[in-house]
């Protein structure tokens, strides 16, 4: 599920996902964020989405993943998490918080399909 405001939801329905218009400073980089347990703080509208990642970074431990990303950013001399992970061959991120609770971050709009308005 992707939570957002009414205008952004309508733009997604009309034009598809436009990753280039998302926040480049987001935690796991500029991308399309969805969650198995959507939080209303992210918007009044929920869009049910299907996301297809072929080679995601799987995160089970945020501290270890943070250290991995920090080292990657240092080594690649960039501040862009997205760019660094793409250069390593990842096409998105799956962050596990516990059983049935996870985020999926897609780095390309074509990885996301709206399957049902909610």
Backbone torsions as a table, in degrees:
resi	resn	phi	psi	omega
1	UNK	NA	139.9	176.5
2	UNK	-118.0	120.7	177.7
3	UNK	-98.0	137.6	-179.5
4	UNK	-160.1	-178.8	176.8
5	UNK	-84.2	168.7	-175.1
6	UNK	-59.5	-46.6	-177.8
7	UNK	-63.9	-41.9	179.3
8	UNK	-68.0	-38.3	177.2
9	UNK	-61.6	-43.3	179.8
10	UNK	-65.0	-39.1	178.0
11	UNK	-63.1	-40.3	177.7
12	UNK	-63.8	-43.6	179.8
13	UNK	-65.6	-37.6	-177.6
14	UNK	-78.6	-38.0	-169.7
15	UNK	-123.7	-5.1	-175.4
16	UNK	85.6	179.8	-179.2
17	UNK	-77.9	131.2	177.9
18	UNK	-120.6	88.9	-176.3
19	UNK	-57.9	-34.2	-178.0
20	UNK	-62.6	-14.5	179.1
21	UNK	-98.9	4.0	179.9
22	UNK	-90.5	171.4	-175.3
23	UNK	-70.3	113.8	179.4
24	UNK	-68.5	-16.1	-179.1
25	UNK	-96.2	11.1	179.9
26	UNK	-63.7	156.4	-172.8
27	UNK	-48.0	-49.8	-177.4
28	UNK	-102.6	20.0	176.8
29	UNK	96.3	171.5	-179.6
30	UNK	-65.5	120.2	-178.0
31	UNK	-174.4	-177.8	178.2
32	UNK	-100.5	116.2	-175.1
33	UNK	-99.4	132.9	173.5
34	UNK	-137.2	165.5	-174.0
35	UNK	-145.6	149.7	175.2
36	UNK	-75.0	-21.5	177.9
37	UNK	-128.8	81.8	-174.5
38	UNK	-63.5	141.7	-178.5
39	UNK	-106.7	124.7	-179.1
40	UNK	-58.4	-17.2	178.9
41	UNK	-62.8	-19.1	-178.4
42	UNK	-89.2	-3.2	176.2
43	UNK	151.6	166.7	-176.8
44	UNK	-86.7	-13.3	-174.5
45	UNK	-116.9	137.1	175.2
46	UNK	-112.5	130.0	174.5
47	UNK	-111.8	126.2	176.1
48	UNK	-80.7	126.7	-175.2
49	UNK	-129.0	155.6	169.5
50	UNK	-114.0	132.4	-178.1
51	UNK	-122.6	131.6	178.6
52	UNK	-116.7	111.6	175.2
53	UNK	-112.4	135.6	179.8
54	UNK	-93.5	-33.4	180.0
55	UNK	-144.4	74.3	-179.7
56	UNK	-82.0	153.7	165.4
57	UNK	-76.8	122.1	178.6
58	UNK	-95.7	121.0	-177.3
59	UNK	-111.8	118.1	176.2
60	UNK	-112.6	-20.6	-177.9
61	UNK	-133.3	107.6	-174.1
62	UNK	-63.1	-34.0	-179.0
63	UNK	-67.4	-48.4	179.4
64	UNK	-66.0	-39.3	178.7
65	UNK	-65.5	-39.1	177.3
66	UNK	-61.3	-42.0	177.8
67	UNK	-64.7	-41.0	177.8
68	UNK	-60.5	-47.6	-179.0
69	UNK	-65.8	-42.4	178.2
70	UNK	-58.4	-43.6	178.8
71	UNK	-65.1	-40.4	178.4
72	UNK	-62.7	-45.0	178.7
73	UNK	-62.3	-42.4	179.2
74	UNK	-63.4	-47.9	-177.5
75	UNK	-64.0	-38.5	-177.8
76	UNK	-89.2	-2.5	178.7
77	UNK	52.5	53.4	177.5
78	UNK	-140.6	161.7	173.6
79	UNK	-106.9	-0.1	-177.0
80	UNK	-92.2	108.4	177.5
81	UNK	-59.3	-44.6	-179.4
82	UNK	-57.7	-51.1	-178.2
83	UNK	-60.7	-41.9	-179.2
84	UNK	-65.1	-43.7	-179.6
85	UNK	-69.1	-38.7	175.9
86	UNK	-60.9	-42.0	179.8
87	UNK	-63.3	-26.7	177.8
88	UNK	-85.6	-1.6	176.8
89	UNK	97.5	1.4	177.4
90	UNK	-82.3	144.8	178.3
91	UNK	-112.6	10.2	178.9
92	UNK	167.5	-171.3	-176.6
93	UNK	-138.8	140.8	169.3
94	UNK	-119.6	117.8	-177.9
95	UNK	-107.6	116.3	-179.0
96	UNK	-94.7	128.2	178.6
97	UNK	-106.8	-17.4	-177.8
98	UNK	162.0	179.6	-178.2
99	UNK	-54.6	119.3	177.1
100	UNK	73.0	7.0	-177.7
101	UNK	-121.9	108.1	-177.6
102	UNK	-153.7	158.8	170.8
103	UNK	-108.2	150.1	170.9
104	UNK	-125.3	128.5	179.0
105	UNK	-117.7	115.6	177.8
106	UNK	-99.0	135.7	-178.3
107	UNK	-93.1	-5.7	179.3
108	UNK	-135.1	137.1	-179.2
109	UNK	-58.3	-34.5	-178.2
110	UNK	-70.3	-6.7	175.7
111	UNK	-81.9	-7.2	-172.3
112	UNK	-119.7	134.9	174.4
113	UNK	-128.7	130.8	172.0
114	UNK	-77.5	125.0	-177.3
115	UNK	-105.5	-17.0	-178.9
116	UNK	-170.8	133.4	171.7
117	UNK	-74.5	146.4	-178.8
118	UNK	-132.5	NA	NA
